[in-house]
Amino acid sequence: MGAGIAGLACARRLAASGLQVQLIEAESSVGGRVRTDEMNGFRLDRGFQVLLTGYPEAQAVLDYQALDLCAFRPGAMVFHGGRFHRFADPFREPARALRFAIDPILPLQDKLLVARLRRDVMRFDPFTDNAEFDESARDFLRNRGFSSAILDRFFSPFFGGVFLERNLSTSSRWFRWLFRLFATGNAVVPRLGMQAIPQQMADALPAGMLQCGQRVERLERKATAGKGPDAWIVHLDSGQAIAARRLVLATPEPVSRKLLATVRPPGVAPARIWNRTTTFYYAASHSPLNEPVLALNGEGPTAGPVNHLAVMSQASAAYAPAGAHLICANIVGAAPETDESMHTLEQETRNHLRRWFGNAVHQWQVLAGYPIQYALPMTSVLPVVSAAPTDSGIVLCGDHLTSPSIQGALVSGRLAAERILAVERS
């Protein structure tokens, strides 16, 4: 149940092994949190998202060439002290890096430490090395001698946009691996939007396997009087009941908790902390940036709500109609629940961006705002997961069980399928 990235990965693997599978999705299309809406020729991803080409599970599962991937430039533009500073990767953009080397925004020692960090993470595997020890990314960076300047002006906004929390409380092991992937691969989007990823996976499923627009109301365990393992009845809101021998829950964690409460013994399941975000999309006749690069708030939350900005149409022209640009502004840590609060946040966002790009920002047309309460699971300790967990006899699946990413969702889907296959073969 659930046709997000994890559920699709599980279903594809089970179907490829010859099992009869029914994949049920409550929404009208696949993707879960990885969705794209089309509006007047614009493609609006539901929250700013990218795929890292270095994800090994994605390399194994996805057809990168068919997705027609479009890359963002390495590094970032950091707004601090009234202007933008180009943070360039000296290993990939040596010409730009020379100018950055003399930019006084950071101490020279920090720039040298970044080169040392890059060298060290190349030899690090977060799923095997130092598995018994973890600390926050902030503590890790401080312990390596990085100054508050680079923490506040680069690491917090850049990786805060990845983790969706600016305190860098996320696992240092996850941080180190992602740093390596950013240093050696690309951050990309499919030409037609992020939903092209789950859609590619869904298109490979056998006909009739996927049912969209079907919401699961409750689960029922059906005892078999000692003749074998219990069977299940899945009750849909349409009134349909589906019998199943095995169940995999690949739904958002709040939905999973609700469904599991109908079959597990009484008790309160622990609630996971989820990081929040809000994304505003604007249409403009001119791009405020002349390249596909992230613009970061290097002045901290007191300067305004925007953590980072990207012009999606600079990465892929298909994100906007001819003659227009699509601007994506992202807020970390907030997901307003009322229209009034969203309106207030949008005005604060626009005022913040006016300090970056001038009065032209007032001419931008707001297209949509996406407040996402359950954006990414908080991962203060990166789990080393070798098998999919179960609850009340149901296999659980999702990136909140592995790592908060497309990589984690794909891994979780594979592990869930492997657990089902192991039982079926025993």
Buried (B, 14 or more C-beta within 10 A) or exposed (E): BBBBBBBBBBBBBBBEBEBEBBBBBBBEBBBBBBBBBEEEBBBBBBBBBBBBBBBEBBEEBBEEEEBBBBBBBBBBBBBBEEEBBBBBBBEBBEEBBEEBEEEEBBEEEBBEBBEEBBEEBEEBEBBEEEEEEBBBBBEBBBEEEBBEBBBBBBBBBBBBBBBBBBEBBBBBBBBBBBBBBBBBBBBBBBBBBBBBBBBBBBEEBEEEBBBBEBEBBBBEBEEEEEEEEEBBEBBBEEEEEBEBBBBBBBBBBEBBBBBBBBBBEEEEEEEBEBBBBBBBBBBBEEBBBEEBBBBBBBBBBEBBBBBBBBBBBBBBBBBBBEEBBBBBBBBBBBBBEEEEBBEEBBEBBBBBBBBBBEEEBEEBEBBEBBBBBBBBBBBBBBBEBEEBBBBEEBBBBBBBBBBBBBBBBBBBBBBBBBBBBEEEEE
